[in-house]
Amino acid sequence: MITKDFLKAEDRFNQLIYHTVVRDTKKTDSEIVGSLILMHGFGESSDFFLEPAINYALNGLDVHLIDLRGFGQSSGPRCGRLTIKEI
């Protein structure tokens, strides 16, 4: 199952952060071995990791993908206008 939603950032920017959860719904809670967060690099988005996330989920992990502020579907100035320190 792939669930996509927006989280409101509780920081000085109060912008929306795009969040995707990938989980194998055929597995029970006791069969889930852990959680994994995949974070994209500079100039990318979380969509880049969707296929690996599916593979991890099929192997018993809950996978969370997050677009940083200004990247992918998250709100904020696009990456070309920010420095890495500002992200």
N, C-alpha and C positions, 0 to 999 in steps of 0.2 A: 504494500500500500504506500502510495506517495501522497503526502499531505503538504500543501503549500499555503502559507499565510504570512501576514505582516505582524511584526512585533513593534511596539512603540519603544523607541530608545529612551531610557531614563537618564538623559545627560543634558548638557546645555543646548544641544541641537534639537531635541525632541522630534527626531525624524523617524520614518518607518524603515525597519530593517526586514528584508525578505528572508524568510526561514522555510526550509524544506525538511521534512522528516521522511525517511525511507525505512519501512519495517516490513518484515515477512509476517503477514497476518496468519499464516499457517502454524507459526510457532507460538507456544504458550509463554506466559511471563517467565516461568521457570526454565524455559529453553533458551531465553535470551541471555547471552553470556556477557554482554556489556554494551556500552554506548561509545560512539565514535563521532567526533566533530571534524569535518573536512573544511578547511579554510582555503579560499582561493588566493592566488598571488596578485601582484600589482598588474592592473589592466585586464584581469579576467573576471569571471563570475562563477557562481556555484554550479551553474549548468554544466560546466566543464567536468565536474565530478559525479554527474548523475549515474552514468553507467557503472563506474567502480562502486558507487554507493549501493546500487542494486545487488551487486555481487557480495558485498560485505553483509548486507541485510539477509541474503539467502544463507549466509554462514553464521547467523545467530547474533548479529549486532543491530542495535538501533543506530541509525546514521542521521546526523544533523548537518545540514548544509546552510551556510549563512552568507548572504551577500553583504559585504562591508558597506559602510556609508559611501554613496557616490558610485557604487559599482552594481552591475546587473540590474535587478528590479528595485533595489533599495533607493530611497530618496536621498537627496543631497546633491551638491555640485559634482559633476562628472569627474572622473579620476584625473583628467588632464589639468584640472584647476587646483588640485590638492597636492601637498607633499606627503610622503609616507608618514611623517610625524603628525600631520593633521588628521589622519585617518584614525 
